[in-house]
Amino acid sequence: MAADLGDLHALVAVVRAGGFREAARATGSSASSLSEAVRRLESRLAVRLLNRTTRSVAPTEAGTRLLERLGPALDEVEAALDVVNGFRDRPAGTLRLNVPVSAVRLVLPRIVPAFLAAYPDIRLDVIAEESFVDMLAAGCDAGIRYEERLEQDMIAIPIGPRQQRAATAASPAYLARHGRPAHPRELLQHACMCGRFPSGATPAWEFERDGEVVKIEPTGPLTVRIGTATDLAVDAAIGGSGVVHLFEAWLQPHFDSGALEPILQDWWRPFTGPFLYYPSRRYMPAPLRAFIDFISRNEAD
């Protein structure tokens, strides 16, 4: 009744990711090959391991019992195989990161080229999304998040700028027509480019000056999904549609070109920069260890 190790890996990947398509995206394989692997495993064991519907995949009782023993065992197998990396001149393998779109744009560009040059045998797989996901269930080794969104029981180290600010801006043409707000509450009378998280939540715009904190619920003609459609909000603001509120570094090129003008600068609120976070493990995969060491060296420079 010996089962193929690849089929066992497929089962674990599907359950951890919550579906075949999600597991295919996390593992770099196809949903059909994962489905076939699970069917092959079920046939060999003569028991159903997954309950499948058009909307979800969940382990049966037999599948749950198997996974309770199988997950840790496969992790140990991967760790054992990765020990070989210690005997190589350079670490090798795949490093999967789950990061917000803002980190892809503002943090990783100054890190990734140098890291890949230093470790040519490591493949970097970056999944960019704003959803607050279970990083391990998504098949990732580590993630980047801001302090308020860090998962519990994780190790976190600084990555990127230690302080950032949220900037507010509009085009010169818009400000010429509608005037410059002198206080954040005046934005309630302006057209604002709004954002929405995948969860459906629409974040408030926060401002601070001399200890006074002001939060407003902006309204306006455009709402975009934060991250994936943020550039549309910026383009709309440049086109004169209204006010945008975003990372200062994201808007800085448009300040430099004059396409956007900063407003309410005295009220721009600073916040702590992002963190690389990862689980506490007895054994850490070599690609992740190399990335952590690289980040630590560069943060110290």
Residue pairs with C-beta under 8 A, 6 or more apart in sequence:
1 44
1 45
3 41
3 44
3 45
4 37
4 40
4 41
5 77
6 37
7 37
7 38
7 40
7 41
7 44
8 41
8 70
8 74
9 74
10 23
10 33
10 34
10 37
10 38
10 41
11 37
11 38
11 41
11 49
11 50
11 63
11 66
11 67
11 70
12 67
12 70
12 71
12 74
13 23
13 26
13 27
13 34
13 139
14 20
14 23
14 34
14 38
14 50
14 57
15 50
15 57
15 58
15 59
15 63
15 67
16 23
16 26
16 71
16 136
16 137
16 138
16 139
17 23
17 25
17 26
17 137
17 138
17 139
18 56
18 57
18 137
19 56
19 57
20 31
20 34
20 35
20 57
21 31
22 138
23 29
23 31
23 34
23 139
24 30
24 31
24 33
24 34
25 127
26 96
26 127
26 138
26 139
26 140
27 34
27 139
28 94
28 125
38 49
38 50
41 49
42 48
42 49
42 50
47 60
47 62
48 60
48 62
48 63
49 59
49 60
49 62
49 63
49 66
50 57
50 58
50 59
50 60
50 63
51 57
51 58
51 59
51 60
59 66
59 67
78 285
79 281
79 282
79 283
79 285
82 93
82 283
82 285
82 286
83 283
85 91
85 92
85 93
85 286
86 286
88 121
90 119
90 120
90 121
91 119
91 121
91 122
91 286
91 287
91 289
91 290
92 121
92 122
92 286
92 287
93 121
93 122
93 123
93 285
93 286
93 287
94 122
94 123
94 124
94 125
94 287
95 122
95 123
95 124
95 125
95 141
95 142
95 285
95 287
95 288
95 290
95 291
96 125
96 126
96 127
96 139
96 140
96 141
96 142
97 124
97 125
97 126
97 127
97 140
97 141
97 142
97 143
97 144
98 127
98 129
98 133
98 135
98 138
98 140
98 142
98 143
98 144
99 107
99 108
99 126
99 127
99 128
99 143
99 144
99 145
100 128
100 129
100 130
100 144
100 145
100 146
100 227
100 274
101 128
101 129
101 130
101 226
101 227
101 228
101 230
102 227
102 230
102 247
102 250
103 128
103 144
103 160
103 274
104 126
104 128
105 250
106 160
106 161
106 164
106 247
106 249
106 250
107 144
107 159
107 160
107 161
107 274
108 126
111 159
111 160
111 294
111 295
111 298
112 124
114 294
114 298
115 122
115 124
115 291
115 294
116 122
116 124
118 294
119 287
119 290
119 294
122 287
122 290
122 291
127 138
127 140
128 227
129 198
129 227
129 228
130 197
130 198
130 225
130 226
130 227
130 228
131 197
131 198
131 199
132 149
132 199
134 151
135 142
135 143
135 151
135 277
136 279
141 278
141 285
141 287
141 288
142 276
142 277
142 278
142 288
142 291
143 151
143 276
143 277
143 278
144 159
144 274
144 275
144 276
144 277
145 151
145 274
145 275
145 277
146 271
146 272
146 273
146 274
146 275
147 156
147 272
147 275
150 156
150 275
150 277
151 277
153 279
153 280
154 277
154 278
154 279
154 280
155 277
155 278
155 279
155 280
156 275
156 276
156 277
157 275
157 276
157 277
157 292
157 295
157 296
157 299
158 273
158 274
158 275
158 276
158 299
159 273
159 274
159 275
159 276
159 295
159 299
160 273
160 274
161 249
161 273
162 272
162 273
163 270
163 271
163 272
163 273
164 247
164 248
164 249
164 270
164 271
164 272
164 273
165 247
165 248
165 268
165 269
165 270
165 271
166 205
166 206
166 245
166 246
166 247
166 248
166 268
166 269
166 271
167 245
167 246
167 247
167 248
167 251
167 262
167 265
167 268
168 187
168 205
168 207
168 243
168 244
168 245
168 262
168 263
168 264
168 267
168 268
169 237
169 243
169 244
169 246
169 251
169 254
169 255
169 260
169 261
169 262
169 263
170 190
170 237
170 242
170 243
170 244
170 260
170 261
170 263
171 237
171 238
171 239
171 240
171 259
171 260
171 261
172 258
172 261
173 240
174 191
174 237
174 240
174 241
174 242
174 243
175 261
175 263
177 240
178 190
178 191
180 263
181 187
181 189
181 190
181 263
181 264
183 214
183 264
184 205
184 207
184 214
184 216
184 264
184 267
185 214
185 216
187 205
187 216
187 218
187 243
187 264
188 216
188 218
188 219
190 220
190 242
190 243
191 220
191 221
191 241
191 242
191 243
192 205
192 218
192 219
192 220
192 242
192 243
192 244
192 245
193 220
193 222
193 224
193 233
193 234
193 236
193 237
193 241
193 242
193 243
193 244
193 245
194 202
194 218
194 219
194 220
194 222
194 223
194 224
194 233
195 202
195 203
195 223
195 224
195 225
195 226
195 230
195 233
196 202
196 223
196 224
196 225
196 226
197 203
197 225
197 226
198 225
198 226
202 217
202 223
203 226
204 215
204 216
204 217
204 218
205 215
205 216
205 218
205 245
206 213
206 214
206 215
206 269
207 213
207 214
207 215
207 216
207 264
207 267
207 268
207 269
208 214
208 267
208 269
209 266
209 267
213 269
214 267
218 243
218 245
220 241
220 242
220 243
221 241
221 242
222 232
222 233
222 236
222 241
222 242
224 230
224 232
224 233
230 246
230 250
233 244
233 246
234 244
234 246
234 250
234 251
234 254
234 260
236 242
236 244
237 243
237 244
237 260
238 254
238 259
238 260
243 263
244 251
244 260
248 268
251 260
251 262
254 260
255 261
255 262
276 291
276 292
276 295
278 284
278 288
278 292
284 292
